[in-house]
Each structure stands twice: as C-alpha cells, then as structure tokens.
Amino acid sequence: MPDKDLAAWNAMVSAHAQHGDPRSALKLFRLMDLEGVHPDEITYVCALDSCSTLASPSTGKIIHEDLSADGLESASVVVTTALLSMYAKCGQLHRSRSLFDRIANPSGVSWNAMISAYAQNGHPVEAFDLFALMIQDGARVDHITFQCVLFGSSHAGSLEMAIKYLSWMMGDFDCAPLLPHFICVIDLLGRSGRL
C-alpha cells in the first residue's frame, strides 16, 4: 500500500497488537516512524500494549520517552493507563505508582488499573489501601474494582477480606456479583483448603 497515512498505520499496528502478534506490531511501529509518519495516541497505546504482552520494559521505556517528548504522556486517561499497565505487567510497580500519583483527577479506569497492578503483582495490602483511598476520593467503584480486590483477597488467602468486599459490593455499592467475582472466591476457598 503506497503512501500509507496515519490511519492505515494505526490499523496495521492495532491489528497485530490485538491479534496476538505484538512483535510485528512493534516492528510496524518502528517502521512507521522511519517512513516519516508520526504516531498518535492510538499508535502509542497499541505499542505499549504490545510491550505489556511481551513483558518488555526496555522497549516500553523507550516508547514512554518518545511519548513524553511528544507531550502525550498525560494527554488522555487511555495513554496514562496504558503506560501504567505496561509497567505493572513488566513488574515495575514503582513506575506504575509514580505515573498514577501524577494524575490530577484519576478516573475509575486509572484507579482500577493501579489496584489491579498491585493485586496481580502480589501486593494485596497495597491494593486494599488504594481501594480505600479510591472510596475516600469519591471515585466510581465498579465490578472491575471489586474483581481486583477479590483477586487480591484470594492471593492473600484472606477469606475475611473477600467476605467484607462481597458484602460491600452487594450492600453499600448495590453491585451484583458476576462470574469473575465468584471465581475469585472459589479460588480463595481452594487455596485455603476449604473446598
């Protein structure tokens, strides 16, 4: 396809990133730049997602530097959350938290991403503390938020916390549990030998 424009490049990078070929997505991302087409937020998010999939913090850091140089690091919640998630999936929670702390008014998506980062990286206490801050901040708590803290409860082996979160979920937040919530509780019961 001669004279590919930004939309065409984004479609190609996105297609590879979303269909299990992150290496090709990153190659296209680099080629795009070499061909003089400057990436936008969509391209950067696809590239960061590819770095997450590959658990490649070094490539992610280079992309982060480019993103910052372009003034897009905090351009949107989607970009910031992609950065935060990429660092978390690469095991660099300190970078994730640093990005999160720089968000002036975190959205529910940002809160969920950071809570999930802690829960999935074996730091349930930090996930629980951040959940409490989220409520204190008045951010919107949703099914995903509860899935994150229930996952943390499961991996902490804390049936007491899981029951507390399920109770809050159904009572204080009027949020009916879904299959992923029950899976976390079943996982916890299995881990604690109660099945």
Backbone torsions as a table, in degrees:
resi	resn	phi	psi	omega
1	MET	NA	104.5	-179.8
2	PRO	-71.1	154.0	176.7
3	ASP	50.4	55.2	177.8
4	LYS	-67.7	133.8	176.7
5	ASP	-96.3	-179.8	-177.4
6	LEU	-57.2	-43.1	-179.0
7	ALA	-61.1	-41.2	179.5
8	ALA	-65.9	-44.1	177.8
9	TRP	-61.8	-45.7	179.8
10	ASN	-59.1	-41.3	179.4
11	ALA	-61.8	-42.3	-178.7
12	MET	-69.7	-46.6	-179.8
13	VAL	-62.1	-46.5	-179.4
14	SER	-61.6	-43.9	-179.6
15	ALA	-59.3	-44.3	179.4
16	HIS	-68.5	-41.3	-179.1
17	ALA	-64.1	-41.5	-175.0
18	GLN	-83.4	-13.3	-176.8
19	HIS	-116.3	35.5	170.0
20	GLY	76.3	24.3	178.3
21	ASP	-130.6	64.2	-175.6
22	PRO	-64.1	-31.4	179.1
23	ARG	-63.1	-44.8	178.0
24	SER	-65.6	-36.5	178.0
25	ALA	-60.0	-43.5	-179.9
26	LEU	-70.6	-35.4	175.9
27	LYS	-63.2	-43.6	178.0
28	LEU	-64.5	-37.7	178.2
29	PHE	-59.2	-45.4	179.3
30	ARG	-68.0	-42.9	-179.8
31	LEU	-62.1	-39.2	178.4
32	MET	-55.9	-46.4	179.8
33	ASP	-64.7	-42.6	178.9
34	LEU	-61.9	-30.3	180.0
35	GLU	-86.2	5.0	174.4
36	GLY	83.8	13.9	176.5
37	VAL	-100.5	119.3	-174.9
38	HIS	-83.0	130.3	-179.3
39	PRO	-67.3	153.7	174.0
40	ASP	-115.4	-170.6	-177.9
41	GLU	-56.8	-42.0	-178.9
42	ILE	-61.1	-45.5	-179.2
43	THR	-63.4	-45.3	-179.7
44	TYR	-61.2	-43.0	-179.7
45	VAL	-62.2	-43.1	177.5
46	CYS	-62.0	-41.9	179.2
47	ALA	-65.4	-42.5	178.6
48	LEU	-65.0	-40.3	176.6
49	ASP	-61.4	-37.2	177.5
50	SER	-65.5	-40.7	176.4
51	CYS	-62.3	-39.1	177.4
52	SER	-60.4	-47.7	-178.9
53	THR	-60.4	-40.0	-178.8
54	LEU	-84.9	-6.3	-174.1
55	ALA	50.8	53.9	-176.7
56	SER	-114.9	84.0	-177.9
57	PRO	-66.8	-29.7	-178.6
58	SER	-66.7	-44.5	177.0
59	THR	-66.6	-41.1	178.5
60	GLY	-60.1	-39.1	179.5
61	LYS	-65.7	-39.5	177.8
62	ILE	-63.3	-44.4	178.7
63	ILE	-64.2	-39.3	177.0
64	HIS	-60.0	-43.6	178.7
65	GLU	-62.1	-42.2	177.3
66	ASP	-63.1	-43.3	179.7
67	LEU	-60.4	-44.1	178.3
68	SER	-64.5	-42.7	179.2
69	ALA	-61.5	-31.9	178.3
70	ASP	-83.0	-1.9	179.8
71	GLY	73.4	23.9	-176.1
72	LEU	-107.6	0.7	-175.5
73	GLU	-54.8	-42.1	-179.3
74	SER	-116.7	29.4	-177.5
75	ALA	-67.2	-32.7	-179.5
76	SER	-154.8	161.2	177.2
77	VAL	-60.5	-36.8	-178.1
78	VAL	-62.6	-44.5	-179.6
79	VAL	-66.2	-49.1	-178.5
80	THR	-61.7	-41.4	179.6
81	THR	-67.5	-36.9	176.4
82	ALA	-63.0	-41.8	176.6
83	LEU	-62.9	-49.9	-179.2
84	LEU	-56.8	-47.3	-179.4
85	SER	-65.9	-39.7	-179.9
86	MET	-60.9	-48.4	180.0
87	TYR	-63.8	-38.9	179.3
88	ALA	-63.1	-45.1	-179.2
89	LYS	-68.5	-19.3	176.2
90	CYS	-94.3	7.8	176.5
91	GLY	77.3	17.4	-178.9
92	GLN	-108.8	69.8	-176.0
93	LEU	-62.8	-31.9	179.7
94	HIS	-61.5	-38.2	177.5
95	ARG	-69.9	-40.5	177.6
96	SER	-59.3	-47.7	-177.1
97	ARG	-66.3	-37.9	177.9
98	SER	-60.2	-43.9	176.9
99	LEU	-63.7	-45.1	-179.4
100	PHE	-59.8	-44.2	-177.9
101	ASP	-65.3	-20.8	179.1
102	ARG	-86.4	-6.8	178.9
103	ILE	-77.1	120.4	-176.6
104	ALA	-61.1	-51.3	179.6
105	ASN	-130.9	86.5	-176.4
106	PRO	-60.0	138.2	175.1
107	SER	-82.7	171.4	175.4
108	GLY	-58.0	-35.9	179.0
109	VAL	-62.5	-43.2	179.8
110	SER	-66.0	-45.3	177.6
111	TRP	-58.2	-48.9	-178.5
112	ASN	-59.8	-41.2	-179.6
113	ALA	-61.9	-42.4	-178.2
114	MET	-73.3	-39.9	176.9
115	ILE	-62.1	-44.0	178.0
116	SER	-61.6	-41.0	179.5
117	ALA	-57.8	-46.7	178.6
118	TYR	-64.9	-47.7	-176.9
119	ALA	-61.3	-43.7	-175.9
120	GLN	-77.8	-14.5	178.9
121	ASN	-105.4	19.4	174.0
122	GLY	77.1	28.8	177.8
123	HIS	-124.2	65.4	-175.6
124	PRO	-64.1	-34.6	-179.3
125	VAL	-62.0	-42.5	177.4
126	GLU	-64.5	-37.1	176.8
127	ALA	-62.8	-44.3	-179.8
128	PHE	-65.1	-42.3	179.2
129	ASP	-63.0	-41.0	179.7
130	LEU	-68.2	-35.5	175.7
131	PHE	-60.1	-44.0	178.5
132	ALA	-62.4	-41.3	177.2
133	LEU	-64.7	-36.5	178.9
134	MET	-60.9	-45.8	178.8
135	ILE	-64.6	-45.0	179.2
136	GLN	-59.5	-36.0	-179.1
137	ASP	-75.7	-13.6	179.8
138	GLY	82.1	15.6	178.5
139	ALA	-71.7	155.4	-178.1
140	ARG	-75.2	118.4	177.0
141	VAL	-91.1	135.2	-177.6
142	ASP	-136.0	-171.7	-179.7
143	HIS	-57.2	-38.2	-178.6
144	ILE	-67.0	-40.4	177.9
145	THR	-57.5	-47.9	-178.8
146	PHE	-67.7	-33.4	176.2
147	GLN	-62.1	-39.5	179.8
148	CYS	-64.8	-46.5	-177.9
149	VAL	-73.3	-29.9	175.1
150	LEU	-69.9	-37.2	174.5
151	PHE	-60.8	-45.2	177.6
152	GLY	-61.1	-41.7	178.1
153	SER	-61.1	-42.7	180.0
154	SER	-61.4	-47.7	-176.7
155	HIS	-75.9	-17.0	173.9
156	ALA	-87.1	-11.7	-177.9
157	GLY	72.5	27.0	-175.0
158	SER	-106.9	92.9	176.5
159	LEU	-63.5	-36.3	179.2
160	GLU	-58.1	-45.6	179.0
161	MET	-66.6	-41.0	-179.6
162	ALA	-61.3	-44.0	178.5
163	ILE	-63.0	-41.8	178.5
164	LYS	-59.9	-46.9	-178.3
165	TYR	-67.5	-39.4	176.6
166	LEU	-63.4	-40.2	178.5
167	SER	-63.1	-46.5	177.4
168	TRP	-61.4	-42.7	-177.5
169	MET	-57.2	-49.7	-176.1
170	MET	-79.4	-31.3	-176.8
171	GLY	-91.9	-75.7	-174.0
172	ASP	-64.0	-31.9	-174.3
173	PHE	-108.8	0.2	176.9
174	ASP	45.2	50.0	-174.7
175	CYS	-123.6	109.2	-177.6
176	ALA	-70.4	131.3	178.4
177	PRO	-62.1	145.6	178.1
178	LEU	-113.9	176.1	-177.8
179	LEU	-50.8	-46.4	-179.8
180	PRO	-59.6	-31.0	178.6
181	HIS	-68.6	-43.9	179.1
182	PHE	-66.7	-34.6	177.4
183	ILE	-61.7	-41.8	177.7
184	CYS	-61.2	-42.1	-179.4
185	VAL	-68.2	-42.1	178.0
186	ILE	-62.7	-41.2	176.7
187	ASP	-59.5	-43.8	178.8
188	LEU	-62.3	-45.4	179.3
189	LEU	-61.7	-39.5	177.3
190	GLY	-65.4	-43.8	-179.9
191	ARG	-63.2	-32.4	-177.0
192	SER	-93.6	6.6	177.1
193	GLY	71.5	27.0	-176.9
194	ARG	-105.0	10.6	177.7
195	LEU	-93.2	NA	NA
